[in-house]
Amino acid sequence: MLDTKTGLVTLHAQECLMRDVTFKVSERSRERVLKQRRRNVHAFAVGHVIGMRNFYPFNPSAAGWIEVHYNPYSAPFFVNKLTKQEVKSAVFVLFTEEKCLARDATYGGRIAA
């Protein structure tokens, strides 16, 4: 996790639950990835941490969760992995070592190629 005031990494976690999350992509840095074909950190989820590693106020395996994915080579935004529709934000987001799950997502109008 990154402290937005200092820009420093303040915490590492295997799982993290956040609320009121907005997904952001730096287009300039994404263009650099496309040009150099080299990974860099340029996509973020900004929100409030409310739980860590199995201390969740509800069951994340219950219905209503979608898997969110980001691939700079496919689209300049985060997408619902199943439908490829743009995901702009979500009320809850759960990050695990394998995936990112979102609940009560807000969709944009774009679809990934």
Secondary structure, DSSP 8 states (H G I E B T S, - for coil): -B-TTT--B----S-EEEEEEEEEE-HHHHHHHHHHT-----EEEEEEEEEETT--SS-TTSTTEEEEE--TTT-SS-EETTT-EEEEEEEEEEE-SS-EEEEEEEEEEEE--
